[in-house]
Amino acid sequence: MRAVTQKTFGEPWDVLDVEEVPTPDPGAGEVRVRTLLSPIHNHDLWTIRGSYGFKPELPARTGSEAVGVIDALGEGVESLAVGQRVAVGGAFGAWAEYFTAPAAGLIPVDEDAADEVAAQLVAMPFSTIALLDWLDLNEGDWIIQNAANGAVGRMLAQLAPTRGINVVGLVRRDAGVEELSAQGITGVVSTESAGWQDRVAEITGGAKIVAGIDSVGGDASNHVLSQLGEEATLVIFGAMAGGTMALNSGAVIFKNVTIKGFWGSRVMSELAPQRRGELFTELLTRVADGTLSLTAEATYPFGQVREAAKANFVPGRKGKILLRP
């Protein structure tokens, strides 16, 4: 079979290739899935760079989420069937024509759900709803996030109001405000324009912002910190601008701000099975009722994986970049 591979760590557009590799056989409790579509996530690209919390042994395959069709069942698997369409997250090596995954982690996909939606159902949406749950906010609270036009930013803006949570989103370009508005996402402020802090105050009505989510790093971290109220929490979700944050020590000290890191894989693994199931049910409900929209920007074949990786960072992207065999 064909699979996306890397022999060294580095920029995805420099180190990724497509090679012929042995087709895997499912072990006990596993299934083999024939890949239909797989999204590109930032954490996939950080893994390829060697800068993520998980660092594979080289040479390695890559990719972590997909929608596909079950092709073979491993020993002891009785709850699923060959030919069944399923979605899965956390399946390392998903950028391949076939991959194996634990049967217990697969989610059957309703026939009405498009492949483009099912392919991105698990990782980012569930991380987002887990983050919202982990923050343990009260109805009426205000939060602020940067990268509001990223996948998680869009989802958080859609999911938080269903729990009565108010969201202010920060973007780095004025055009980003209009792009999100076209998708029905409001309460967004561009830090490109002077006086953006006044716009934040206008949106919140001067209410205290109790939590901030930083997915960028660099100077953008301080933008979020500057808007937090006393006793607030700054959550570090990602670092698109690099591994260093620029934070005003005075703001941390005098506001008594708590700084926490959030790694979805760890938080989700620590969730009790019952709570994990409840969050999945909530998520699927929001997708079904149209509250949460999962859009795709473009789909690339495996042979253009380097171009697809570059497309992931193009400003103004309105949806996920997807790969197909």
C-alpha positions in Angstrom: 0.0 0.0 0.0 1.0 3.7 -0.3 1.7 5.7 2.8 3.0 9.1 3.7 6.4 8.7 5.5 9.3 10.7 6.9 12.9 9.7 7.4 14.0 12.8 9.3 12.3 15.5 11.4 11.9 18.8 9.7 9.4 21.0 7.8 6.6 18.8 6.4 7.2 20.3 2.9 10.8 19.2 3.0 10.7 15.7 4.6 7.4 14.0 3.7 7.3 11.4 0.9 4.9 8.7 -0.3 6.2 5.2 -0.3 5.1 1.6 -0.8 4.9 -0.2 2.5 3.5 -3.5 3.7 -0.3 -3.4 4.3 -0.8 -3.9 8.1 -2.9 -6.8 9.6 -5.2 -6.0 12.5 -4.2 -7.5 15.9 -6.6 -8.8 18.6 -9.2 -6.1 19.3 -8.2 -4.1 16.3 -9.6 -3.4 12.8 -8.0 -2.4 9.5 -9.5 0.7 7.9 -9.4 1.7 4.3 -8.8 5.4 4.3 -11.3 7.7 2.6 -10.2 11.1 3.9 -7.8 12.4 6.6 -7.4 15.9 7.9 -4.2 17.8 8.5 -3.9 19.1 12.0 -1.3 21.4 13.4 -0.3 18.7 15.9 0.4 16.4 12.9 2.8 18.9 11.5 4.5 19.6 14.8 5.0 15.8 15.2 6.7 15.8 11.8 8.9 18.6 12.9 9.8 16.6 16.1 8.5 19.4 18.3 5.3 17.8 19.7 4.7 15.9 23.0 4.7 12.7 21.0 7.9 12.0 19.0 7.9 8.8 16.8 10.8 6.7 16.0 12.1 7.2 12.5 11.4 6.3 9.8 7.8 6.9 10.6 4.4 7.2 9.1 2.2 10.1 10.1 -1.4 11.5 10.4 -3.7 10.9 13.3 -7.4 11.1 12.2 -9.5 9.8 9.4 -12.8 8.5 8.1 -12.7 5.2 6.3 -14.3 1.8 5.7 -13.5 -1.2 7.8 -11.6 -3.7 5.7 -10.7 -6.5 8.1 -11.5 -7.4 11.7 -9.0 -8.6 14.3 -9.6 -11.4 16.7 -12.4 -10.8 19.2 -14.0 -7.8 17.4 -17.7 -8.4 17.2 -19.3 -5.0 17.5 -18.2 -3.8 14.1 -18.5 -5.2 10.6 -16.5 -5.2 7.4 -17.8 -2.5 5.0 -18.9 -0.2 7.9 -17.8 3.4 7.7 -16.1 4.7 10.8 -14.3 7.8 12.1 -11.3 7.7 14.4 -8.9 10.1 16.1 -5.5 9.3 17.7 -4.8 6.6 15.0 -1.1 7.4 14.3 -0.2 6.5 10.7 -3.6 7.5 9.3 -2.1 9.1 6.2 -2.0 5.8 4.4 -4.3 3.7 2.2 -4.9 1.4 5.1 -4.2 1.7 8.9 -5.1 -0.3 12.0 -6.8 1.0 15.1 -8.4 -0.3 18.3 -12.0 -1.2 17.7 -13.0 0.4 20.9 -11.9 3.9 19.6 -13.9 3.8 16.4 -17.1 5.8 15.9 -19.7 4.5 13.4 -20.6 7.2 11.0 -24.2 7.9 10.0 -24.8 7.5 6.2 -26.0 11.1 6.0 -22.7 12.5 7.2 -20.4 13.6 4.4 -16.9 12.2 4.4 -15.5 15.8 4.7 -17.4 16.2 8.0 -16.7 12.7 9.4 -13.0 13.0 8.7 -12.6 15.8 11.2 -15.2 14.8 13.7 -13.0 13.4 16.5 -9.7 15.2 17.2 -10.4 18.9 17.1 -14.1 19.0 18.0 -13.6 16.6 21.0 -10.5 18.5 22.1 -12.5 21.7 22.0 -15.5 20.4 23.9 -13.1 18.8 26.4 -11.4 22.2 26.8 -14.7 23.9 27.4 -15.6 21.3 30.0 -12.2 21.4 31.7 -12.4 25.1 32.2 -15.4 24.5 34.5 -17.0 27.9 33.7 -20.3 29.3 34.8 -23.2 30.4 32.6 -22.7 34.0 31.7 -18.9 33.9 32.0 -16.7 35.6 29.4 -13.6 34.0 27.8 -11.2 35.3 25.2 -9.2 33.4 22.6 -6.7 34.1 19.9 -6.5 32.2 16.6 -10.2 32.7 16.5 -10.2 31.8 12.8 -8.4 28.5 13.4 -10.3 25.2 13.6 -10.5 25.1 17.4 -11.3 28.8 17.6 -14.2 28.4 15.3 -15.5 25.4 17.1 -15.2 27.0 20.5 -17.1 30.1 19.3 -19.9 27.7 18.2 -20.0 25.4 21.2 -19.5 27.8 24.1 -22.8 29.7 23.6 -24.7 26.4 23.9 -23.5 26.3 27.5 -24.2 30.0 28.0 -20.6 31.0 27.8 -19.6 34.3 26.0 -16.6 34.3 23.7 -14.4 37.1 22.4 -12.1 36.1 19.5 -8.9 37.7 18.4 -7.5 37.5 14.9 -4.3 39.0 13.5 -5.8 40.4 10.3 -8.8 42.8 9.8 -10.0 40.5 7.0 -10.4 37.7 9.5 -13.3 39.5 11.2 -15.3 39.5 8.0 -14.4 36.0 7.1 -15.7 34.7 10.5 -18.8 37.0 10.3 -19.7 35.3 7.0 -19.9 32.1 8.9 -22.1 33.5 11.6 -19.3 33.9 14.2 -19.4 37.4 15.8 -17.6 39.0 18.7 -14.3 38.9 16.8 -11.6 41.6 17.0 -8.5 42.2 14.9 -5.3 43.1 16.6 -4.0 44.5 13.4 -5.8 47.8 14.0 -4.9 50.3 16.8 -7.4 50.5 19.6 -8.5 46.9 19.4 -8.6 46.7 23.2 -11.5 49.2 23.2 -13.4 47.0 20.8 -13.0 44.1 23.2 -14.4 46.2 26.1 -17.3 47.3 23.8 -18.2 43.6 23.0 -18.0 42.5 26.7 -19.7 45.6 28.1 -16.8 45.9 30.5 -17.5 42.5 32.0 -14.6 40.6 33.6 -13.0 38.0 31.3 -12.3 35.0 33.5 -10.3 32.8 31.1 -8.1 33.2 28.1 -7.0 30.6 25.5 -3.7 31.1 23.7 -3.1 29.0 20.7 -0.4 31.2 19.1 2.4 32.1 21.5 4.9 34.9 20.9 3.4 38.4 21.4 -0.1 37.1 20.8 0.1 35.5 24.3 0.4 38.9 25.9 -2.6 40.2 23.9 -4.8 37.6 25.6 -3.2 38.1 29.0 -3.8 41.9 28.8 -7.5 41.4 28.6 -7.9 39.1 31.5 -9.5 40.1 34.8 -8.2 39.4 38.3 -7.9 35.8 39.4 -8.4 34.7 35.8 -6.8 31.7 34.1 -4.6 31.8 31.0 -4.7 28.4 29.2 -1.9 27.5 26.7 -3.5 25.4 24.0 -0.9 25.7 21.2 2.1 27.6 20.0 1.7 28.3 16.3 4.2 31.2 16.4 6.8 29.1 18.2 7.6 27.7 21.6 8.2 31.1 23.4 5.5 33.3 24.9 5.9 37.0 25.6 4.0 37.7 28.9 3.9 40.9 30.9 5.0 39.8 34.4 3.2 42.7 36.0 -0.1 41.5 34.6 0.5 38.0 35.9 1.5 39.3 39.4 -1.0 42.1 40.0 -3.9 40.2 38.5 -2.9 37.0 40.2 -3.4 35.1 36.9 -3.0 31.3 36.8 -1.3 29.9 33.8 -2.1 26.3 32.8 -1.2 24.1 29.8 -3.9 22.0 28.0 -2.9 18.9 26.1 -6.0 17.3 24.7 -4.6 13.8 24.6 -3.8 13.8 28.3 -7.0 15.4 29.4 -9.1 13.1 27.3 -7.3 10.0 28.6 -7.9 11.1 32.1 -11.7 11.5 31.6 -13.9 8.9 33.1 -15.5 6.7 30.4 -19.0 7.9 31.3 -18.0 11.6 31.1 -16.2 10.9 27.8 -19.3 9.4 26.4 -21.5 12.3 27.6 -19.2 14.8 25.9 -19.3 12.8 22.6 -23.0 12.7 22.8 -23.1 16.5 23.3 -20.7 17.0 20.4 -22.7 14.7 18.0 -25.9 16.6 19.0 -24.3 19.9 18.0 -23.2 18.6 14.7 -26.6 17.1 14.0 -28.5 20.3 14.8 -26.2 22.4 12.7 -24.7 24.4 15.7 -21.2 23.1 14.9 -20.1 23.3 11.3 -17.0 21.4 10.1 -15.9 22.8 6.8 -13.2 21.8 4.4 -11.0 24.2 2.4 -9.4 21.8 -0.1 -8.5 18.1 -0.6 -5.1 17.0 -1.9 -4.0 13.5 -3.0 -1.2 11.9 -1.0 1.2 12.7 -3.8 0.7 16.4 -3.1 1.2 16.1 0.7 4.0 18.7 0.7 1.8 21.2 -1.0 -1.1 20.3 1.3 1.1 21.0 4.4 1.9 24.4 3.0 -1.7 25.1 2.3 -2.5 24.5 6.0 -0.7 27.8 6.8 -2.2 30.0 4.1 -3.9 33.1 5.7 -7.7 33.2 5.3 -8.2 29.5 5.2 -11.9 28.8 5.9 -11.8 25.1 6.6 -9.6 22.0 7.0 -7.1 20.8 4.5 -7.8 17.1 3.8 -5.8 14.3 2.3 -7.1 11.4 0.2 -5.2 8.3 -1.0 
